[in-house]
Amino acid sequence: MNLLSLEQELTSNAYPGRGIVIGRSADGTKAVTAYFIMGRSSNSRNRVFVEEGKGIRTQAFDPSKLEDPSLIIYAPVRVLGNKTIVTNGDQTDTIYEGMDKQMTFEQSLRSREFEPDAPNYTPRISGIMHIEAGTYNYAMSILKSSNGDPDSCHRYTFAYENPKAGEGHFIHTYMHDGNPLPSFEGEPKLVSIPDDMNAFTEMLWNSLNEDNKVSLFVRYIDIATGTYETTIVNKNK
């Protein structure tokens, strides 16, 4: 698999939707993740990321303009011990609760499928990062309809053991803009991950379509100690 430029992947796609990046910094010392949301409707764009405990939550920027909270208000990031969960919906809670009961990442998601937002049937994308005793592994999942058929759910899990320094994977909800929106296809994309968190955050935010971008979360976790740094960027201020 070719190592792709994340910057180019984003600048060439006006609407990747929501996206998750997970990988390892170039010097090998940090576990890295990023999550962004975009929106085409006023309801989707009326959001910000706020910190909640060790994770984050979406919140209406202007509560008086909130229309339907069902698919847009959720906790994208939660931390369970040495595991960091990142998703594009309320399946974050499903994974958290399942893994807290000793279920696996994949088993926890068996009770969920794509979002009920016909005709798009937006995929549910999820990631799990596991750091323990100086080791680091991660996995990513996508639950999607069968080419827009809501009667069939396709489930894919991709696991990455001892990921290489400077590499990560990028998965997003939509191939590109459209009506209905076409679901992501194939494996998560192999992308490069730098050491500089600020530069990475700036590149991601500046590469997202100006009209459609809403919020961005970036976290670098020290693999040796478990300590982390977080950056949140919101278009609404």
Order of alpha helices (4+ residues) and beta strands (2+ residues): alpha-beta-beta-alpha-beta-beta-beta-beta-alpha-alpha-beta-beta-beta-beta-beta-alpha-beta-beta
